[in-house]
């Protein structure tokens, strides 16, 4: 059973409010257009503006009629989130009507921003447990080289200063930067190179906060991780030299980071850093050093790499289109619903998702009159359906009937 909330630990609640600040926007993008995956910082405002928080909570803050979003969306890709929205549409419509809530409509850009926000909030960890952190501190033999609260060895210096942070990322960044020297010392002393398990680095951070010496028990909050800045860091630090999927020199980070939180990703990075440093030296790539908030931004980028998932299969999407009963209404000549091939002018994911959402009440009424089942999507089916729907549209308004 997992613990209550943390990357920024208690900062998760603060993060929800901080996301409203325009100054923390995910960075200026070319032409002012949103990236295909949306902007989570704007998405937080849309979540409240559209009334989502009346029924859903984020990290326990908000309504209780529906599930807590942070639990409901855990580890879901874009298409899986859209599929979940659709699967729960009938209940949402009925509950909303009973309470007099109007169905909120979403422009494609708003849909992209909202979905990216729902995905983003899972980057934040549940808080570390100082008791488990104490066990990790002993198991990893941290006291051999570091002092904490005036106790321990001295070669690596005191860890007390990291107690001012709620996030484990500054600790992880300092470990990464000192990694080559740490490993030399550990190999010289015959000390095992530490390997983190699961959320253990968050537990270690909690233990340092509990036991470290600092004046006034002050807290230093970190800027919110920014995936756009992280993409530039990924390029500048030449991560793709090994982690480019086509080269197959190193694991596919898209899959490695999917569904993992900040502390899990930092732990994985550290666990592989020893092998990475050797591989990088062999091909002449300098071992990267991170400054300021670079590591947290890189982690956000890695986290979002799995968000859009893989492109669906058009042929399988055609099967889904028929099996879910879409063809009964959305074909040329059908009076109950428009011909999708004729109306699909924008075929980006956000436009398709917004169209499904905005027309859901009308579709719900029509389907209730005909008394059919409400089609639900299994994992993978929505991505395939999207691929098929996108294949129906032709440029310049040229339409094509569904096969």
N, C-alpha and C positions, 0 to 999 in steps of 0.2 A: 504493500500500500504506500503510495507516494505521499510526501509531506505537503503541508499547506504552502503557498506562493514564494519565487526569488530570482532572477538574474540580478536584478537590482534588488532582489529580495523584497523588502518592504517597499522598494522603489516601484514595484509593479503598479500599485495604486497611484503613486505619484505620476508614473508614466502615462496612465490613462488620461489624466488631466493635462499633462505636459504636451501630449500629442495635439492638443487643440491650438497650441501656439503657432501662429503662422511663421514665425521666425525659425521654427524647427522643420520647415518644409524639406522634403527629401532632395533639395538642391534644384537649381534652375536647369531645366531641360531645353533642348533645342527647340526654338520656336514657341516655347511655353506649353508644348503639348505633353500630356502625361505619357509615361513609358507604358508599354503594353501591359505590364503587370500592375499598374496603378501606383498610387501614392498613399501609403498607410497613414501618413500624417494628416492628410485631408480626410481619409476614410474614417478616422476617429470622430470628426465633426459630423460626418454624414450619418454615422451610427446613432448619434443623439438626435440630429435634425429630423431623421425619418422615423423616429419613435421606436427604434429597435430596443433601446434601453428600458422601455416600459415593460417589456416581457423577458428580456434576456440580461443577464449580468456578465460582467467581465471581471475575473478574479474576485467574484463575490460581491461586486458593486453593481447594483441595478435591479431589474425586475426578477421575479422568481416564477413567473408563469411558464416560461420555456427554460430549456437547459442553459447552464452557464456556458457561454460561447467558448471560453478557453478549454473546456472539456470536450465540447461537441465538435470542434474543428481540428482537434489535435492531429497533426501529421497528414492533413488532407491536402491534396494538390488542388489546383484551380478547378479542374473538371469535376473532381470529387465533391468540392464545396458546392458547385452549381447543382450537381446531382442531389446532394443532401437538401439544398433549398427546395428543389422540386418535390422530393419525396415527402417533405413535411408541409407542403403548401396547403393541402386540404385542412389540416388541423389549424394552421395559422389563419386561414381565411375564416373558418368558423369561430375561432376564439376572438378574432378581431371584430367580426360582425356582432357577436354577443356583447362586446364591450363598447361598441360604437366607434371603433377605430377605423379610419379610412385606410384603404390599401395604398401604401406609399409607392410611387413610381420612381424609377431610377433611369437617368441618362446613362449611356454606355460608359462614359468617363466616371460617373458616380459609382456604377457597379464595379468597375475595375479598382477604384480607390477603396471601396468598402470591403471587397474580398481580400485585398492586400492587407488591410488593417486586421481582419479576422485571422489571417495567416500570421501576421507579424506578432500578435500578442503572445503566441506560443513560444516565441524566441526567449521570452523571459522565464527564468527558472523558478521553481519552487524553492523556498529558503533552505539553506543548508542547516544541518543539525550539528551543533557543536560537540555533542557526545560522539557521534560518528566521526566527526572531524578529528577528535582526540585520538580515536583508534587509528585513523589514517595517518596522523602525525607520527605515531609510534611505528606503524607498519612500514612507512616510507623512510623511516630513520632521519627525519628532518632535523632532529636535535643534534645529530652528529656534526652538522655544519652551521646550524643557525641557532640564534637565541630567540626566545619568546618569553616575555614577562620576566626577563633577567635570568632565565635558565637555559642551558644548552651550550653547544659549541660556538665557535666564533669565526671560522674561516669564511663562511658565507655571509656573515653579518646578521643583524637583527631583522625579524619579520614584523615587529610591532607596528611599523608605519603603515602596513597594509590594512590594519584594523580600522582605519578611517573610512574605508570603502565598504559599501554594501555589495557591490558586484565583485565576483572573483576574477574578472578580466584583467585588472591591473596587476594582480599577483601572477596570473598566467602569462601576461606580457613580459613581466620582469624575469620570470623563469625561462621563457623562450630566449630572450636576449642574452641571458647568462648561461644558456644551455651548453654551448661548446666547452666553456670553462668548467661548468659543473660536471660534465661527463668525464673530462680529463681527470678531475680530482676523484671522482667516484671509481674510475677504472684504476687509478693509482692506488687507492685505498682498498680496492676489492669490494666496494659497496655496491649492491644491486642498483641499477638505474631505475628510478621510480616509475611505476606505471599506474595510471589512474583508472578507476572503475566507475562507470556510470556517472552519477552526479557528485562524485567524491571531492572534486575540486571545490564545489560549493560548500560541502561540509567542512573542508579544511579552512576555507575563508571564514566560515561562521566560528570555528574554533579560535582562529587568530583574533577575530573581533572580541570574543569573550575573554581571552587570556592576555592579549597584548596590552602594553602600557601606552597610553596616549593621554594628552591633556584634555580635560573637559568632555571626554567621550564624544568628540565632534564627529560629524558624518560628512563625507565629501561625495556629492552626487555626480555621476558621470553623464556626459551628453548622451542622448538617445542614439543607438547604433543606426548608421545610415548605409543602406545597401548600395546606393548609387556611388557614394564615396568609396565603399568597399570594392566595387568593380574596378575602379581606377587603381586602387592599391594592389589588387590581384594582378593587374596588367603590369604595374610598375615594378612589383617585386618578382615578376617573371614566374609566377606560379604555374602558368599554362605550359611552361617548358616541359614539365613532367606530367601535369594533370590534364593536359589536353586529351580528350577521349580517344582521338584518332591515333595518338602516339603510343598509348597503352604502357607508358613507363611507370605510372603510379595509379592508385585507385581513382575511380571516377568520383569526384567530389560531389556531384549532383546526387548520387545515390548514398554516399557516405553521410552527408549532412541531413538528408531527408528525415523529418520527424524528430530530429534531435534538438535539444535546447542548447543555450550558450555554454553551460558548464560541460555538457557532454561533448560539444564540438571542441572546446579548448582542451579537454582531456585527450581526445583523439589526436589533435595536433601535436600535443606534447609527446604522447606515446610513440608517435612515428617520427619525431624530430631527429632522433639519433640516426636512424636509417636514412632519413631525408638529407641530413647534413653530408653523409658519405656519398650519396648518389649525386648531390648537387656539386660537390667538390670534383667528382669524377668527370662531369660534363662541363665544368668551368662556370657554373652559376654561383654567384656569391650567396652565402647563407643570409636570409633577410633579417633585418633588425626593424623593430616596430617602435614608433614614437607616438607620444600623445595618445589619441584614441584610435590609432590605425588598426590595432588588432580587433577591437570591438566592431569597427566598420567592416573589416574583412569577414568576420564571423557572420554579420548580417548578410553580406553578399553570398557567402557559402550556403547559408540557410535558405535564401531565396532561389538558389540555382535549381532546386528541385520543385519549386512552386508550380511552374507551368507544366511540368511533367513531360511525358513523351507525346508526340503527335499520334492521334488515334488512327485506326485503320478504316479507310473509307468503305471497303467491302463489308467489314463487320458492322459498320454504322448503318448500312442499308438493311442489314438483317434486323438490327435494333429498331430501325424506323418502322419496319413491317410488324415485328413482334409486339411492339408497344402500342400498336393500333394507330400510329400517327397517320398512316396512309389513308385511313378511313375518312378523315376530315381534310387533311392537307394535300389534296391532289387536284389537278385541273378539273374543273367542272363541279367540284363539291361546293355546295351552297353554305355549309356551316362554318367553314374556315377558309382563309386565303391559301392560294397555291404558293407554297414556300419558295419554289424556284422563281416565281414572278416577283416576290416582294423582298427577297434577300439581296439588298444592294450593298450593305456593309456586312462583311463576313468575318470580321475580327471576333475574337472570343467574347469580348466585353459586349458587343452589340447583340450577339446571339443570346448571351446570358440575360441581358437587360430585356430583350424582347420576350423571352420565356417568362420572366418575372412579371413584367408589366401586363401581359395578357393572361396571367394565371387565373384571376377572378372570372373573366369571361369564359375561359376554357372550363373552369370548375362548374359554372352554371350549365354550360352546354352538355358537359359529360354527365351531370346529375340528372338532366332531363332525359338523356338516353339510357341512364342507369348502367353504364359500363363500369369496369374497374378503373381506379386511378393508377396509371402505370408508374412503377417505381424502378429506379435505376440501380443496378448492382455496380460495384467497383469496376471501372474500365469502360462501362457502357456509354457513359456520357461523353467521354473523349472520342469514342468511335462515332457516336451520333454527330458530334460537332464536325468531325472530319467529313462525314457524308454530306451534311447540310452545307458546308462551305463549298463542296464540290458541285453543288447544284447551281450556284450563282455564276453568271457570266458577266464580264465587264460591259460597260456602256448600256446596261439595262436589258441586254439580250437574255432571255429566259429559256429555261430548259425544264421539261417536265421530269418529275421523279421517275427513276427507272422502275 
